[in-house]
């Protein structure tokens, strides 16, 4: 499974991650915020996508 893009929702203590490949969700994960950079460093290159608040 090669993640092409990773959607990141930053919370105060927990981040929600959604991995996309060919515009389909291939993985979902929740991490403690301080572990996010370690997780990113272990993956091959991909696009980070962080959205703002929806209204």
Secondary structure, DSSP 4 states (H G I P E B T S, - for coil): ---SEEEEE--SSEEEEEEEETTEEEEEEEEEGGGHHHHHHTSPS-EEEE-----
